[in-house]
Amino acid sequence: MRLHPYEVHFNFLLVVFMDYIYIYMYTADLHSLHIRPLLCLLKNKYPRV
């Protein structure tokens, strides 16, 4: 199944966004408590990432 360029670009942005979240989680433990449920939601929605 071929992906449209827009979808590929979106997936790339999503991966970059996830990387920023991981960095944020490791640098700010207090704030990560609010982001962790969101991260689990994203992982369930996009298992490829």
Contacts in CASP RR format, 6 or more apart in sequence:
PFRMAT RR
TARGET T0000
AUTHOR 0000-0000-0000
METHOD contacts of the structure
MODEL  1
MRLHPYEVHFNFLLVVFMDYIYIYMYTADLHSLHIRPLLCLLKNKYPRV
3 11 0 8 1.000
11 48 0 8 1.000
11 49 0 8 1.000
14 46 0 8 1.000
14 49 0 8 1.000
15 49 0 8 1.000
18 39 0 8 1.000
18 42 0 8 1.000
18 49 0 8 1.000
21 35 0 8 1.000
21 38 0 8 1.000
21 39 0 8 1.000
24 31 0 8 1.000
24 32 0 8 1.000
24 35 0 8 1.000
25 32 0 8 1.000
25 35 0 8 1.000
25 36 0 8 1.000
25 39 0 8 1.000
26 32 0 8 1.000
42 49 0 8 1.000
43 49 0 8 1.000
END
